[in-house]
């Protein structure tokens, strides 16, 4: 079978996935970011999604079966899963997530379980369909018509990565944009899943040619310092009686440090911890502390991967007039 015929089959399969509602336009935008420098960009991104989302599904299932049901936690976990699904255009999965969140708001555990099973089914079905799609795409080889046309405009993913910087001396404006599409998406996913907030983008705006490793160095300092604070908190929790005032002081420092790099989910965990501290709820403090530690570890892994990708991509400064 010649390549042209195989490529036609790829196009038809893609159109079928869109028409049946398995995917939406976000998937097309991902494919438009793929180029000769990153020929497997979309497949690698989707693989990363399924690896991460499988873990999230396990967390949700565990929360559902180890009652009493914590609807706030379920809603938060499903919100993360929905954001991840949205990043690759998994439309039917997203729709089921919305239904699940509505049942959470209503406190309907039976409906949550039923909808969760539908979410898992849609997730598994999409995984099989995309595995078949990528297998056919590999057989067809790269398309003769470039999908790099998205580089002629700033897409939604670029919004999280593009910023203007006034250079020193002559006050000229230049636009700095990370050149790697994989790097752009990696950051966009971090924002959409709530791991990071706009503070992280502001940090990157302070980075320039004189300080090319500024953000990575700041984040490294954060993790070194925050690891010490976590150890202090853990020691205070296990060597009772618990000194709540001391715990609050440690967590206040930890929250401020997390806020400085835009560690949104870690910061939110700190807020929940403080609520339990104010109520004198030891069990709630311990449970939330473990969640904070987990979010801290997950963010560390994700940012290490991000900076590794950033080092491979290298800096790229494009004159403003070249960006369309």
C-alpha positions as CSV (number, residue, x, y, z in Angstrom):
1,X,0.0,0.0,0.0
2,X,1.6,3.3,-1.1
3,X,2.2,6.2,1.3
4,X,-0.5,8.5,-0.2
5,X,-3.2,5.9,0.4
6,X,-2.0,5.3,4.0
7,X,-2.0,9.1,4.6
8,X,-5.6,9.3,3.3
9,X,-6.5,6.6,5.8
10,X,-4.8,8.6,8.6
11,X,-6.8,11.7,7.6
12,X,-10.0,9.7,7.5
13,X,-9.4,8.1,10.9
14,X,-8.6,11.5,12.4
15,X,-11.8,12.9,10.9
16,X,-13.8,10.0,12.3
17,X,-12.4,10.5,15.8
18,X,-13.5,14.2,15.5
19,X,-16.9,13.5,14.1
20,X,-17.7,10.8,16.7
21,X,-16.7,13.3,19.5
22,X,-13.7,11.4,20.8
23,X,-11.5,14.4,20.0
24,X,-11.9,18.1,19.5
25,X,-9.9,20.9,17.9
26,X,-7.3,20.9,20.6
27,X,-5.9,17.6,19.1
28,X,-5.6,19.4,15.7
29,X,-3.7,22.2,17.4
30,X,-1.3,19.7,18.9
31,X,-0.7,18.2,15.4
32,X,-0.1,21.7,14.0
33,X,2.8,22.1,16.6
34,X,4.5,19.0,15.3
35,X,7.4,19.5,12.9
36,X,10.5,17.8,11.5
37,X,12.4,18.6,14.7
38,X,9.8,16.8,16.8
39,X,8.3,14.2,14.5
40,X,6.7,12.2,17.4
41,X,5.6,15.2,19.4
42,X,1.9,14.3,19.4
43,X,2.3,10.6,20.2
44,X,4.8,11.4,23.0
45,X,2.4,14.0,24.4
46,X,-0.6,11.6,24.3
47,X,1.6,8.8,25.9
48,X,2.5,11.2,28.7
49,X,-1.2,12.0,29.2
50,X,-2.3,8.4,29.5
51,X,0.6,7.6,31.9
52,X,-0.4,10.6,34.1
53,X,-4.2,10.2,33.8
54,X,-4.0,6.5,34.8
55,X,-2.5,7.5,38.1
56,X,-5.2,10.1,38.6
57,X,-7.9,7.5,37.9
58,X,-6.4,5.2,40.5
59,X,-6.5,8.0,43.0
60,X,-10.2,8.7,42.3
61,X,-11.1,5.1,42.4
62,X,-9.4,4.7,45.8
63,X,-11.2,7.7,47.2
64,X,-14.5,6.3,46.0
65,X,-14.1,2.8,47.6
66,X,-12.4,3.8,50.9
67,X,-15.4,5.7,52.4
68,X,-16.7,7.9,53.8
69,X,-16.6,9.7,50.4
70,X,-14.7,13.0,50.5
71,X,-16.5,14.9,47.7
72,X,-14.2,17.9,47.9
73,X,-11.2,15.6,47.3
74,X,-13.0,13.8,44.5
75,X,-13.9,17.0,42.8
76,X,-10.3,18.2,43.0
77,X,-8.9,15.0,41.6
78,X,-11.5,14.9,38.8
79,X,-10.7,18.6,38.0
80,X,-7.1,17.7,37.5
81,X,-8.1,14.7,35.3
82,X,-10.4,16.9,33.3
83,X,-7.6,19.5,32.8
84,X,-5.2,16.8,31.6
85,X,-7.9,15.4,29.2
86,X,-8.5,18.9,27.8
87,X,-4.9,19.4,27.0
88,X,-5.0,16.6,24.3
89,X,-8.6,17.3,23.2
90,X,-10.2,14.2,24.7
91,X,-13.7,15.5,24.3
92,X,-15.9,12.6,25.4
93,X,-13.7,12.0,28.4
94,X,-14.0,15.7,29.4
95,X,-17.8,15.5,29.0
96,X,-18.0,12.6,31.5
97,X,-15.7,14.5,33.9
98,X,-18.2,17.4,33.8
99,X,-21.0,15.0,34.7
100,X,-19.0,13.5,37.5
101,X,-18.3,16.9,39.0
102,X,-22.0,17.8,38.9
103,X,-22.7,14.6,40.9
104,X,-20.0,15.6,43.4
105,X,-21.6,19.0,43.9
106,X,-24.9,17.2,44.6
107,X,-23.2,14.8,47.1
108,X,-24.5,11.8,45.1
109,X,-22.0,9.0,45.7
110,X,-23.9,6.4,43.7
111,X,-24.1,8.6,40.6
112,X,-20.4,9.4,41.1
113,X,-19.4,5.8,41.0
114,X,-21.6,5.1,38.0
115,X,-20.2,8.1,36.1
116,X,-16.6,7.2,37.1
117,X,-17.0,3.9,35.4
118,X,-18.2,5.7,32.3
119,X,-15.1,8.0,32.5
120,X,-12.8,4.9,32.7
121,X,-14.6,3.3,29.8
122,X,-14.2,6.4,27.6
123,X,-10.6,6.7,28.7
124,X,-9.8,3.1,27.7
125,X,-11.7,3.4,24.4
126,X,-9.8,6.6,23.5
127,X,-6.5,4.9,24.4
128,X,-7.2,2.0,22.0
129,X,-8.3,4.3,19.2
130,X,-5.3,6.6,19.5
131,X,-2.9,3.6,19.6
132,X,-4.4,2.4,16.3
133,X,-4.2,5.9,14.9
134,X,-0.5,6.4,15.8
135,X,0.3,2.9,14.4
136,X,-1.2,3.9,11.1
137,X,0.5,7.3,11.2
138,X,3.9,5.6,11.7
139,X,3.2,3.4,8.7
140,X,2.2,6.4,6.6
141,X,5.3,8.4,7.6
142,X,5.5,12.2,7.7
143,X,2.8,14.0,5.8
144,X,3.8,15.8,2.7
145,X,1.8,18.9,3.7
146,X,3.4,20.5,6.7
147,X,1.4,20.8,9.9
148,X,3.6,23.6,10.9
149,X,1.1,26.3,9.7
150,X,0.2,27.1,13.3
151,X,3.6,28.7,13.6
152,X,2.2,31.5,11.5
153,X,0.0,32.6,14.4
154,X,0.1,32.6,18.2
155,X,-2.0,29.7,19.5
156,X,-3.6,29.2,22.9
157,X,-0.6,27.2,24.0
158,X,1.7,30.0,23.0
159,X,-0.2,32.3,25.4
160,X,1.5,30.7,28.4
161,X,4.9,31.0,26.8
162,X,5.1,34.3,25.0
163,X,6.2,37.5,26.6
164,X,7.7,40.8,25.7
165,X,10.9,42.0,27.3
166,X,12.4,45.5,27.2
167,X,16.1,45.0,26.4
168,X,18.7,47.1,28.2
169,X,20.3,50.1,26.6
170,X,18.2,51.2,23.7
171,X,14.8,50.2,25.1
172,X,14.0,48.1,22.1
173,X,11.2,45.5,22.4
174,X,12.0,41.9,21.6
175,X,9.8,38.9,22.0
176,X,11.1,35.8,23.7
177,X,9.3,32.5,22.9
178,X,10.4,29.0,23.8
179,X,11.2,27.3,20.4
180,X,10.4,23.7,21.3
181,X,6.7,22.8,20.9
182,X,7.1,20.0,23.4
183,X,8.4,22.6,25.9
184,X,5.5,24.9,25.3
185,X,3.0,22.1,25.8
186,X,4.8,20.8,28.9
187,X,4.3,24.2,30.6
188,X,0.8,24.6,29.3
189,X,-0.2,21.3,30.8
190,X,1.4,22.3,34.1
191,X,-0.8,25.4,34.2
192,X,-4.0,23.7,33.0
193,X,-3.6,20.9,35.7
194,X,-3.1,23.5,38.4
195,X,0.5,22.5,39.3
196,X,1.6,26.1,38.5
197,X,0.1,29.5,38.3
198,X,1.0,32.8,36.7
199,X,3.7,33.5,39.2
200,X,5.9,30.9,37.4
201,X,5.4,32.8,34.1
202,X,6.4,36.0,35.8
203,X,9.6,34.4,37.0
204,X,10.4,33.4,33.4
205,X,9.9,36.9,32.3
206,X,12.7,38.0,34.6
207,X,15.1,35.5,32.9
208,X,17.4,37.0,30.2
209,X,20.7,36.2,28.4
210,X,22.7,37.4,31.5
211,X,20.8,35.0,33.7
212,X,19.9,32.1,31.5
213,X,19.4,29.7,34.4
214,X,17.6,32.1,36.7
215,X,14.3,30.2,37.0
216,X,15.9,26.8,37.4
217,X,18.2,28.1,40.1
218,X,15.3,29.7,42.0
219,X,13.3,26.5,41.8
220,X,16.2,24.5,43.0
221,X,16.6,26.8,46.0
222,X,12.9,26.4,46.7
223,X,13.1,22.6,46.7
224,X,16.2,22.5,48.9
225,X,14.6,24.9,51.5
226,X,11.1,23.4,51.4
227,X,12.5,19.9,51.9
228,X,14.0,21.1,55.2
229,X,10.7,22.7,56.2
230,X,8.8,19.5,55.4
231,X,11.2,17.5,57.6
232,X,10.7,19.9,60.5
233,X,6.9,19.7,60.1
234,X,7.0,15.9,60.0
235,X,9.1,15.7,63.1
236,X,6.7,18.0,64.9
237,X,3.7,15.9,63.9
238,X,5.2,12.6,65.0
239,X,6.8,13.7,68.3
240,X,3.6,14.6,70.2
241,X,2.1,16.3,71.9
242,X,1.7,18.4,68.8
243,X,2.8,22.1,69.0
244,X,0.2,23.6,66.6
245,X,1.7,27.1,66.9
246,X,5.1,25.7,65.7
247,X,3.4,23.8,62.9
248,X,1.5,26.9,61.8
249,X,4.8,28.8,61.6
250,X,6.5,26.1,59.5
251,X,3.5,25.8,57.2
252,X,3.3,29.6,56.8
253,X,7.0,29.7,55.7
254,X,6.4,26.7,53.4
255,X,3.3,28.3,51.8
256,X,5.2,31.6,51.2
257,X,8.0,29.8,49.6
258,X,5.7,27.8,47.4
259,X,3.8,30.9,46.3
260,X,7.1,32.5,45.2
261,X,7.6,30.0,42.4
262,X,3.9,29.6,41.5
263,X,3.4,26.1,43.1
264,X,-0.4,26.4,43.0
265,X,-1.4,22.9,44.2
266,X,1.2,22.8,46.9
267,X,0.0,26.2,48.1
268,X,-3.6,25.1,48.1
269,X,-2.6,22.1,50.3
270,X,-1.0,24.5,52.7
271,X,-4.3,26.5,53.0
272,X,-6.2,23.3,53.8
273,X,-3.6,22.4,56.4
274,X,-4.1,25.8,58.1
275,X,-7.8,25.2,58.3
276,X,-7.3,21.9,60.1
277,X,-4.7,23.6,62.4
278,X,-7.2,26.4,63.3
279,X,-9.7,23.7,64.2
280,X,-7.2,21.7,66.3
281,X,-7.9,18.7,64.1
282,X,-4.8,16.5,64.4
283,X,-6.0,13.8,62.0
284,X,-6.9,16.4,59.4
285,X,-3.4,18.0,59.8
286,X,-1.6,14.7,59.3
287,X,-3.7,13.7,56.3
288,X,-3.3,17.1,54.6
289,X,0.4,17.1,55.4
290,X,0.9,13.8,53.5
291,X,-1.1,15.3,50.6
292,X,1.2,18.4,50.6
293,X,4.3,16.1,50.6
294,X,2.9,14.2,47.6
295,X,2.1,17.3,45.6
296,X,5.6,18.7,46.5
297,X,7.2,15.4,45.2
298,X,5.1,15.4,42.0
299,X,5.9,19.0,41.2
300,X,9.6,18.4,41.7
301,X,9.5,15.5,39.2
302,X,7.5,17.5,36.7
303,X,9.8,20.6,36.9
304,X,12.9,18.5,36.7
305,X,11.6,17.1,33.4
306,X,10.6,20.6,32.3
307,X,14.0,22.1,32.9
308,X,15.7,19.1,31.2
309,X,13.6,19.8,28.1
310,X,14.3,23.5,28.4
311,X,18.1,22.8,28.4
312,X,17.7,20.7,25.3
313,X,15.6,23.3,23.5
314,X,18.0,26.2,24.4
315,X,17.0,29.9,24.5
316,X,15.4,31.5,21.5
317,X,14.7,35.2,21.0
318,X,12.7,36.2,18.0
319,X,12.4,39.8,16.9
320,X,8.8,41.1,17.4
321,X,8.1,41.7,13.8
322,X,8.7,38.0,13.0
323,X,5.9,36.8,15.2
324,X,2.5,36.6,13.6
